[in-house]
């Protein structure tokens, strides 16, 4: 296999390239598992975000997913039609609508959770808890640095 790097690539460049490639591999691997469950990336990420942050507004969900509010709204509508999400009036502001997962989403979330667990077991095979904690600390530092720009 041909190397991704040239002799002149700095260590920072090599790490950046590795992170980009790894992120793509992770997405593609999980996408294949999700596809076997008849779920697209946008669908499973939407369901997962709403499950993690129940009662969020469409605006908040779009920010979590880094997508336009209109795109998030269309996907929420589609998943509502499929019975996996539901919109409700916000308790403290009847004009606002918030989103929740439905009971019908429970088996989808369970299957996606199982797929994620299998994926993680494969990815982190041979890593100790200490190594994973160190990796998290490194990634937190990179995230903090990236957030400053």
Beta strands, then each sheet from edge to edge (+ up, - down):
strand 1: 56-57
strand 2: 85-90
strand 3: 93-101
sheet 1: 1+ 3- 2+
end
